[in-house]
Amino acid sequence: MRFKTTVTVTGVKFFNDDVEGKHYDTTTLFVLLELDESQGRAKGMAAAEYKYPSSAMYQTMKDLPFPHEAELVLNQVTSGKVTKTTLESHRMLPVVSRQTGEVTKA
């Protein structure tokens, strides 16, 4: 299931190297998500990770300001027991300056 969501992106990192003979090439986005308050044992927000299957996304994001608001396209799949959410795209949303009213290009 593909869906779009608006999030606050707090950071990004990449890994592109070999570990024990296997090659890994990924970008990880860190985004703010609300904690589950339904049990009364948590309150506030925490960073969650979304993975993109290439370090190329990091290269497009490394000069962006953090944190920033963004629209993500996510894809959720399941094996029947485990649900996995992967990142398909990131688009920084424009920011309007409160002082000047100017829109920052995304």
PyMOL CGO cylinders between C-alpha atoms (Angstrom):
from pymol import cmd
from pymol.cgo import CYLINDER

trace = [
    CYLINDER, 0.00, 0.00, 0.00, 1.49, 3.33, -1.08, 0.3, 1, 1, 1, 1, 1, 1,
    CYLINDER, 1.49, 3.33, -1.08, 0.61, 6.51, 0.78, 0.3, 1, 1, 1, 1, 1, 1,
    CYLINDER, 0.61, 6.51, 0.78, 1.78, 10.08, 1.30, 0.3, 1, 1, 1, 1, 1, 1,
    CYLINDER, 1.78, 10.08, 1.30, 2.39, 11.67, 4.67, 0.3, 1, 1, 1, 1, 1, 1,
    CYLINDER, 2.39, 11.67, 4.67, 3.72, 14.99, 5.92, 0.3, 1, 1, 1, 1, 1, 1,
    CYLINDER, 3.72, 14.99, 5.92, 6.45, 14.73, 8.56, 0.3, 1, 1, 1, 1, 1, 1,
    CYLINDER, 6.45, 14.73, 8.56, 9.19, 16.68, 10.29, 0.3, 1, 1, 1, 1, 1, 1,
    CYLINDER, 9.19, 16.68, 10.29, 12.55, 15.34, 9.10, 0.3, 1, 1, 1, 1, 1, 1,
    CYLINDER, 12.55, 15.34, 9.10, 15.15, 15.73, 11.85, 0.3, 1, 1, 1, 1, 1, 1,
    CYLINDER, 15.15, 15.73, 11.85, 18.14, 14.15, 10.10, 0.3, 1, 1, 1, 1, 1, 1,
    CYLINDER, 18.14, 14.15, 10.10, 19.52, 11.92, 7.37, 0.3, 1, 1, 1, 1, 1, 1,
    CYLINDER, 19.52, 11.92, 7.37, 22.46, 9.53, 7.04, 0.3, 1, 1, 1, 1, 1, 1,
    CYLINDER, 22.46, 9.53, 7.04, 23.76, 7.09, 4.47, 0.3, 1, 1, 1, 1, 1, 1,
    CYLINDER, 23.76, 7.09, 4.47, 25.77, 3.88, 4.36, 0.3, 1, 1, 1, 1, 1, 1,
    CYLINDER, 25.77, 3.88, 4.36, 27.47, 2.63, 1.21, 0.3, 1, 1, 1, 1, 1, 1,
    CYLINDER, 27.47, 2.63, 1.21, 30.04, -0.08, 1.98, 0.3, 1, 1, 1, 1, 1, 1,
    CYLINDER, 30.04, -0.08, 1.98, 30.68, -3.80, 2.32, 0.3, 1, 1, 1, 1, 1, 1,
    CYLINDER, 30.68, -3.80, 2.32, 30.15, -5.72, 5.55, 0.3, 1, 1, 1, 1, 1, 1,
    CYLINDER, 30.15, -5.72, 5.55, 31.36, -9.32, 5.69, 0.3, 1, 1, 1, 1, 1, 1,
    CYLINDER, 31.36, -9.32, 5.69, 31.30, -9.60, 1.91, 0.3, 1, 1, 1, 1, 1, 1,
    CYLINDER, 31.30, -9.60, 1.91, 27.81, -8.14, 1.46, 0.3, 1, 1, 1, 1, 1, 1,
    CYLINDER, 27.81, -8.14, 1.46, 27.26, -4.69, -0.08, 0.3, 1, 1, 1, 1, 1, 1,
    CYLINDER, 27.26, -4.69, -0.08, 24.87, -2.23, 1.61, 0.3, 1, 1, 1, 1, 1, 1,
    CYLINDER, 24.87, -2.23, 1.61, 23.72, 1.01, 0.00, 0.3, 1, 1, 1, 1, 1, 1,
    CYLINDER, 23.72, 1.01, 0.00, 21.01, 2.87, 1.94, 0.3, 1, 1, 1, 1, 1, 1,
    CYLINDER, 21.01, 2.87, 1.94, 19.79, 6.23, 3.16, 0.3, 1, 1, 1, 1, 1, 1,
    CYLINDER, 19.79, 6.23, 3.16, 18.03, 6.52, 6.52, 0.3, 1, 1, 1, 1, 1, 1,
    CYLINDER, 18.03, 6.52, 6.52, 15.67, 9.40, 7.27, 0.3, 1, 1, 1, 1, 1, 1,
    CYLINDER, 15.67, 9.40, 7.27, 14.85, 10.28, 10.86, 0.3, 1, 1, 1, 1, 1, 1,
    CYLINDER, 14.85, 10.28, 10.86, 11.37, 11.72, 11.34, 0.3, 1, 1, 1, 1, 1, 1,
    CYLINDER, 11.37, 11.72, 11.34, 9.30, 12.77, 14.35, 0.3, 1, 1, 1, 1, 1, 1,
    CYLINDER, 9.30, 12.77, 14.35, 6.40, 10.50, 15.25, 0.3, 1, 1, 1, 1, 1, 1,
    CYLINDER, 6.40, 10.50, 15.25, 4.00, 10.72, 18.18, 0.3, 1, 1, 1, 1, 1, 1,
    CYLINDER, 4.00, 10.72, 18.18, 4.53, 8.16, 20.92, 0.3, 1, 1, 1, 1, 1, 1,
    CYLINDER, 4.53, 8.16, 20.92, 1.68, 5.74, 21.65, 0.3, 1, 1, 1, 1, 1, 1,
    CYLINDER, 1.68, 5.74, 21.65, -0.13, 7.35, 24.58, 0.3, 1, 1, 1, 1, 1, 1,
    CYLINDER, -0.13, 7.35, 24.58, -2.94, 4.76, 24.68, 0.3, 1, 1, 1, 1, 1, 1,
    CYLINDER, -2.94, 4.76, 24.68, -1.48, 2.86, 27.66, 0.3, 1, 1, 1, 1, 1, 1,
    CYLINDER, -1.48, 2.86, 27.66, -0.70, 5.99, 29.67, 0.3, 1, 1, 1, 1, 1, 1,
    CYLINDER, -0.70, 5.99, 29.67, 3.04, 5.20, 29.81, 0.3, 1, 1, 1, 1, 1, 1,
    CYLINDER, 3.04, 5.20, 29.81, 4.34, 7.50, 27.08, 0.3, 1, 1, 1, 1, 1, 1,
    CYLINDER, 4.34, 7.50, 27.08, 3.87, 11.06, 25.99, 0.3, 1, 1, 1, 1, 1, 1,
    CYLINDER, 3.87, 11.06, 25.99, 5.43, 13.28, 23.35, 0.3, 1, 1, 1, 1, 1, 1,
    CYLINDER, 5.43, 13.28, 23.35, 7.44, 12.41, 20.27, 0.3, 1, 1, 1, 1, 1, 1,
    CYLINDER, 7.44, 12.41, 20.27, 10.38, 10.25, 19.20, 0.3, 1, 1, 1, 1, 1, 1,
    CYLINDER, 10.38, 10.25, 19.20, 12.44, 9.81, 16.05, 0.3, 1, 1, 1, 1, 1, 1,
    CYLINDER, 12.44, 9.81, 16.05, 11.54, 6.94, 13.77, 0.3, 1, 1, 1, 1, 1, 1,
    CYLINDER, 11.54, 6.94, 13.77, 13.67, 5.65, 10.89, 0.3, 1, 1, 1, 1, 1, 1,
    CYLINDER, 13.67, 5.65, 10.89, 12.62, 5.15, 7.29, 0.3, 1, 1, 1, 1, 1, 1,
    CYLINDER, 12.62, 5.15, 7.29, 15.03, 3.46, 4.88, 0.3, 1, 1, 1, 1, 1, 1,
    CYLINDER, 15.03, 3.46, 4.88, 15.57, 4.24, 1.21, 0.3, 1, 1, 1, 1, 1, 1,
    CYLINDER, 15.57, 4.24, 1.21, 17.42, 1.58, -0.85, 0.3, 1, 1, 1, 1, 1, 1,
    CYLINDER, 17.42, 1.58, -0.85, 20.19, 3.88, -2.14, 0.3, 1, 1, 1, 1, 1, 1,
    CYLINDER, 20.19, 3.88, -2.14, 22.63, 6.44, -0.77, 0.3, 1, 1, 1, 1, 1, 1,
    CYLINDER, 22.63, 6.44, -0.77, 21.68, 8.65, -3.72, 0.3, 1, 1, 1, 1, 1, 1,
    CYLINDER, 21.68, 8.65, -3.72, 18.84, 10.16, -1.67, 0.3, 1, 1, 1, 1, 1, 1,
    CYLINDER, 18.84, 10.16, -1.67, 21.35, 11.42, 0.91, 0.3, 1, 1, 1, 1, 1, 1,
    CYLINDER, 21.35, 11.42, 0.91, 23.21, 13.31, -1.83, 0.3, 1, 1, 1, 1, 1, 1,
    CYLINDER, 23.21, 13.31, -1.83, 20.01, 15.18, -2.76, 0.3, 1, 1, 1, 1, 1, 1,
    CYLINDER, 20.01, 15.18, -2.76, 19.33, 16.08, 0.90, 0.3, 1, 1, 1, 1, 1, 1,
    CYLINDER, 19.33, 16.08, 0.90, 22.73, 16.85, 2.42, 0.3, 1, 1, 1, 1, 1, 1,
    CYLINDER, 22.73, 16.85, 2.42, 22.48, 20.61, 1.89, 0.3, 1, 1, 1, 1, 1, 1,
    CYLINDER, 22.48, 20.61, 1.89, 18.89, 20.99, 3.14, 0.3, 1, 1, 1, 1, 1, 1,
    CYLINDER, 18.89, 20.99, 3.14, 18.17, 22.67, 6.49, 0.3, 1, 1, 1, 1, 1, 1,
    CYLINDER, 18.17, 22.67, 6.49, 17.25, 20.38, 9.38, 0.3, 1, 1, 1, 1, 1, 1,
    CYLINDER, 17.25, 20.38, 9.38, 14.72, 19.98, 10.77, 0.3, 1, 1, 1, 1, 1, 1,
    CYLINDER, 14.72, 19.98, 10.77, 12.30, 20.59, 7.92, 0.3, 1, 1, 1, 1, 1, 1,
    CYLINDER, 12.30, 20.59, 7.92, 8.79, 19.63, 6.89, 0.3, 1, 1, 1, 1, 1, 1,
    CYLINDER, 8.79, 19.63, 6.89, 8.53, 17.17, 4.04, 0.3, 1, 1, 1, 1, 1, 1,
    CYLINDER, 8.53, 17.17, 4.04, 6.10, 15.03, 2.11, 0.3, 1, 1, 1, 1, 1, 1,
    CYLINDER, 6.10, 15.03, 2.11, 7.13, 11.38, 2.03, 0.3, 1, 1, 1, 1, 1, 1,
    CYLINDER, 7.13, 11.38, 2.03, 5.78, 8.62, -0.16, 0.3, 1, 1, 1, 1, 1, 1,
    CYLINDER, 5.78, 8.62, -0.16, 5.89, 5.39, 1.84, 0.3, 1, 1, 1, 1, 1, 1,
    CYLINDER, 5.89, 5.39, 1.84, 5.16, 1.82, 0.81, 0.3, 1, 1, 1, 1, 1, 1,
    CYLINDER, 5.16, 1.82, 0.81, 3.85, -0.68, 3.33, 0.3, 1, 1, 1, 1, 1, 1,
    CYLINDER, 3.85, -0.68, 3.33, 3.96, -4.43, 2.68, 0.3, 1, 1, 1, 1, 1, 1,
    CYLINDER, 3.96, -4.43, 2.68, 3.48, -7.50, 4.83, 0.3, 1, 1, 1, 1, 1, 1,
    CYLINDER, 3.48, -7.50, 4.83, 4.56, -11.12, 4.91, 0.3, 1, 1, 1, 1, 1, 1,
    CYLINDER, 4.56, -11.12, 4.91, 1.36, -11.96, 6.75, 0.3, 1, 1, 1, 1, 1, 1,
    CYLINDER, 1.36, -11.96, 6.75, 3.10, -11.65, 10.11, 0.3, 1, 1, 1, 1, 1, 1,
    CYLINDER, 3.10, -11.65, 10.11, 5.53, -8.74, 9.77, 0.3, 1, 1, 1, 1, 1, 1,
    CYLINDER, 5.53, -8.74, 9.77, 4.67, -5.34, 8.28, 0.3, 1, 1, 1, 1, 1, 1,
    CYLINDER, 4.67, -5.34, 8.28, 7.50, -3.39, 6.63, 0.3, 1, 1, 1, 1, 1, 1,
    CYLINDER, 7.50, -3.39, 6.63, 7.42, 0.28, 5.66, 0.3, 1, 1, 1, 1, 1, 1,
    CYLINDER, 7.42, 0.28, 5.66, 9.90, 1.58, 3.09, 0.3, 1, 1, 1, 1, 1, 1,
    CYLINDER, 9.90, 1.58, 3.09, 10.58, 5.08, 1.80, 0.3, 1, 1, 1, 1, 1, 1,
    CYLINDER, 10.58, 5.08, 1.80, 9.97, 5.77, -1.88, 0.3, 1, 1, 1, 1, 1, 1,
    CYLINDER, 9.97, 5.77, -1.88, 10.45, 9.54, -2.10, 0.3, 1, 1, 1, 1, 1, 1,
    CYLINDER, 10.45, 9.54, -2.10, 11.09, 12.74, -0.14, 0.3, 1, 1, 1, 1, 1, 1,
    CYLINDER, 11.09, 12.74, -0.14, 10.03, 16.27, -1.06, 0.3, 1, 1, 1, 1, 1, 1,
    CYLINDER, 10.03, 16.27, -1.06, 10.85, 19.20, 1.21, 0.3, 1, 1, 1, 1, 1, 1,
    CYLINDER, 10.85, 19.20, 1.21, 7.83, 21.45, 1.62, 0.3, 1, 1, 1, 1, 1, 1,
    CYLINDER, 7.83, 21.45, 1.62, 8.15, 25.19, 1.05, 0.3, 1, 1, 1, 1, 1, 1,
    CYLINDER, 8.15, 25.19, 1.05, 8.63, 27.36, 4.14, 0.3, 1, 1, 1, 1, 1, 1,
    CYLINDER, 8.63, 27.36, 4.14, 7.02, 30.77, 4.53, 0.3, 1, 1, 1, 1, 1, 1,
    CYLINDER, 7.02, 30.77, 4.53, 9.11, 33.30, 6.48, 0.3, 1, 1, 1, 1, 1, 1,
    CYLINDER, 9.11, 33.30, 6.48, 7.09, 34.76, 9.33, 0.3, 1, 1, 1, 1, 1, 1,
    CYLINDER, 7.09, 34.76, 9.33, 9.02, 38.02, 9.09, 0.3, 1, 1, 1, 1, 1, 1,
    CYLINDER, 9.02, 38.02, 9.09, 9.08, 38.68, 5.35, 0.3, 1, 1, 1, 1, 1, 1,
    CYLINDER, 9.08, 38.68, 5.35, 6.30, 36.44, 4.01, 0.3, 1, 1, 1, 1, 1, 1,
    CYLINDER, 6.30, 36.44, 4.01, 8.71, 35.07, 1.41, 0.3, 1, 1, 1, 1, 1, 1,
    CYLINDER, 8.71, 35.07, 1.41, 8.48, 31.43, 0.39, 0.3, 1, 1, 1, 1, 1, 1,
    CYLINDER, 8.48, 31.43, 0.39, 11.66, 29.34, 0.57, 0.3, 1, 1, 1, 1, 1, 1,
    CYLINDER, 11.66, 29.34, 0.57, 12.04, 27.15, -2.50, 0.3, 1, 1, 1, 1, 1, 1,
    CYLINDER, 12.04, 27.15, -2.50, 11.80, 23.44, -1.80, 0.3, 1, 1, 1, 1, 1, 1,
]
cmd.load_cgo(trace, "trace")
